[in-house]
């Protein structure tokens, strides 16, 4: 089965999933939350690459349905679906989308709680997480803010997105090994359990390559983001499980389980970096190995297996080792994103 057929299978499994819209329903598309935001961004990427009208129609149906029902309270995680909406707006020019993009970006700029030094506080549907910065935030909110600046012509939003990338690099990137901590707290100034959590790292791997591709080549922020991304990718290639092509949920601890969603996002970041000429051939070899490893985790019905459930901040490494495994929309979405990039790489 080729990448296109696998991608269709994975997406159809997600579309068939039903739920009641609860914020903790991480597989169903009925919910407006970060797992579904990942899936919508993956569909936007596929549409951009293929121009498939059916994909665009499915995206529009999903967004229109949620708009009709009413969108949830704003936080970092519920901002994630807005990223896909910026691409949908460019494709169909529906003024409803543009109004929502502007309103939501204004909230990010002026309503979202900030940490010391102006960081985006990782407020979620469950917790304020006071004075906390998480690596998830870059993918869930900062990418959207930059894209909102593009479609609305607001340079201040794009500048703020650049600043947030730099600030998160300052506090979450570990210069000694190139990896990323899950989070930083200004209250006590610590990295919680000091975990190099795989999916947290993968939010930067996948997000940084896209963010850098949107910046002008002479932008010094782009240079810093790319150097940090390359350093991380080199570390990830060294830590890949050679037998399966996957990564452990604690990247530097082989006694933690191999995890599929992070591996898919890392594979996406490596594949795209190679395609754009940002990474060397070693990364291409690791990416191809990872693609096969992720594909091996797709069940006959399209369910992506081996995905760790939603993961809040842990105060010790065992917390991450014990996160349960179950199918999720982001597992489906990140695998779909990886497969869509694999198709582009082949083309």
ChimeraX attribute file (.defattr): number of C-alpha atoms within 10 A of each C-alpha:
attribute: neighborCount
match mode: 1-to-1
recipient: residues
	/A:1	7
	/A:2	8
	/A:3	18
	/A:4	14
	/A:5	11
	/A:6	19
	/A:7	24
	/A:8	14
	/A:9	20
	/A:10	25
	/A:11	21
	/A:12	15
	/A:13	18
	/A:14	25
	/A:15	15
	/A:16	11
	/A:17	13
	/A:18	13
	/A:19	13
	/A:20	11
	/A:21	14
	/A:22	12
	/A:23	16
	/A:24	14
	/A:25	19
	/A:26	24
	/A:27	24
	/A:28	22
	/A:29	23
	/A:30	20
	/A:31	24
	/A:32	26
	/A:33	30
	/A:34	26
	/A:35	29
	/A:36	28
	/A:37	27
	/A:38	25
	/A:39	27
	/A:40	30
	/A:41	25
	/A:42	25
	/A:43	24
	/A:44	24
	/A:45	19
	/A:46	22
	/A:47	20
	/A:48	15
	/A:49	13
	/A:50	13
	/A:51	13
	/A:52	11
	/A:53	10
	/A:54	10
	/A:55	18
	/A:56	20
	/A:57	11
	/A:58	14
	/A:59	21
	/A:60	16
	/A:61	12
	/A:62	16
	/A:63	20
	/A:64	14
	/A:65	13
	/A:66	14
	/A:67	14
	/A:68	8
	/A:69	9
	/A:70	10
	/A:71	14
	/A:72	15
	/A:73	9
	/A:74	17
	/A:75	25
	/A:76	24
	/A:77	22
	/A:78	24
	/A:79	27
	/A:80	28
	/A:81	23
	/A:82	29
	/A:83	25
	/A:84	22
	/A:85	25
	/A:86	26
	/A:87	23
	/A:88	25
	/A:89	17
	/A:90	12
	/A:91	14
	/A:92	11
	/A:93	12
	/A:94	12
	/A:95	10
	/A:96	11
	/A:97	21
	/A:98	19
	/A:99	12
	/A:100	15
	/A:101	25
	/A:102	17
	/A:103	12
	/A:104	20
	/A:105	26
	/A:106	15
	/A:107	14
	/A:108	22
	/A:109	16
	/A:110	10
	/A:111	12
	/A:112	18
	/A:113	20
	/A:114	19
	/A:115	18
	/A:116	13
	/A:117	10
	/A:118	13
	/A:119	22
	/A:120	25
	/A:121	22
	/A:122	26
	/A:123	23
	/A:124	18
	/A:125	15
	/A:126	10
	/A:127	10
	/A:128	13
	/A:129	17
	/A:130	15
	/A:131	22
	/A:132	24
	/A:133	27
	/A:134	25
	/A:135	26
	/A:136	22
	/A:137	26
	/A:138	24
	/A:139	27
	/A:140	27
	/A:141	26
	/A:142	29
	/A:143	24
	/A:144	27
	/A:145	30
	/A:146	26
	/A:147	25
	/A:148	27
	/A:149	21
	/A:150	15
	/A:151	15
	/A:152	16
	/A:153	11
	/A:154	16
	/A:155	13
	/A:156	13
	/A:157	23
	/A:158	21
	/A:159	14
	/A:160	18
	/A:161	23
	/A:162	23
	/A:163	16
	/A:164	21
	/A:165	24
	/A:166	16
	/A:167	17
	/A:168	21
	/A:169	19
	/A:170	11
	/A:171	20
	/A:172	21
	/A:173	23
	/A:174	15
	/A:175	13
	/A:176	6
	/A:177	12
	/A:178	16
	/A:179	28
	/A:180	27
	/A:181	21
	/A:182	26
	/A:183	28
	/A:184	22
	/A:185	19
	/A:186	15
	/A:187	11
	/A:188	9
	/A:189	11
	/A:190	13
	/A:191	21
	/A:192	18
	/A:193	19
	/A:194	17
	/A:195	26
	/A:196	23
	/A:197	27
	/A:198	28
	/A:199	29
	/A:200	24
	/A:201	28
	/A:202	28
	/A:203	21
	/A:204	30
	/A:205	26
	/A:206	26
	/A:207	23
	/A:208	24
	/A:209	23
	/A:210	16
	/A:211	22
	/A:212	19
	/A:213	15
	/A:214	14
	/A:215	16
	/A:216	11
	/A:217	11
	/A:218	8
	/A:219	11
	/A:220	12
	/A:221	18
	/A:222	22
	/A:223	15
	/A:224	15
	/A:225	19
	/A:226	20
	/A:227	13
	/A:228	20
	/A:229	28
	/A:230	22
	/A:231	14
	/A:232	22
	/A:233	25
	/A:234	18
	/A:235	16
	/A:236	25
	/A:237	21
	/A:238	13
	/A:239	17
	/A:240	21
	/A:241	19
	/A:242	14
	/A:243	8
	/A:244	14
	/A:245	23
	/A:246	28
	/A:247	30
	/A:248	23
	/A:249	29
	/A:250	23
	/A:251	25
	/A:252	19
	/A:253	16
	/A:254	13
	/A:255	11
	/A:256	17
	/A:257	20
	/A:258	23
	/A:259	24
	/A:260	33
	/A:261	32
	/A:262	30
	/A:263	30
	/A:264	32
	/A:265	29
	/A:266	32
	/A:267	35
	/A:268	29
	/A:269	29
	/A:270	34
	/A:271	30
	/A:272	24
	/A:273	26
	/A:274	19
	/A:275	17
	/A:276	12
	/A:277	10
	/A:278	17
	/A:279	20
	/A:280	14
	/A:281	10
	/A:282	14
	/A:283	23
	/A:284	19
	/A:285	14
	/A:286	23
	/A:287	29
	/A:288	15
	/A:289	19
	/A:290	30
	/A:291	23
	/A:292	15
	/A:293	22
	/A:294	25
	/A:295	21
	/A:296	14
	/A:297	17
	/A:298	19
	/A:299	12
	/A:300	10
	/A:301	10
	/A:302	19
	/A:303	21
	/A:304	29
	/A:305	21
	/A:306	20
	/A:307	25
	/A:308	24
	/A:309	16
	/A:310	16
	/A:311	14
	/A:312	16
	/A:313	17
	/A:314	17
	/A:315	13
	/A:316	12
	/A:317	17
	/A:318	13
	/A:319	14
	/A:320	23
	/A:321	17
	/A:322	11
	/A:323	16
	/A:324	12
	/A:325	15
	/A:326	16
	/A:327	18
	/A:328	25
	/A:329	32
	/A:330	28
	/A:331	32
	/A:332	32
	/A:333	29
	/A:334	27
	/A:335	32
	/A:336	31
	/A:337	28
	/A:338	31
	/A:339	29
	/A:340	23
	/A:341	24
	/A:342	21
	/A:343	16
	/A:344	15
	/A:345	13
	/A:346	8
	/A:347	6
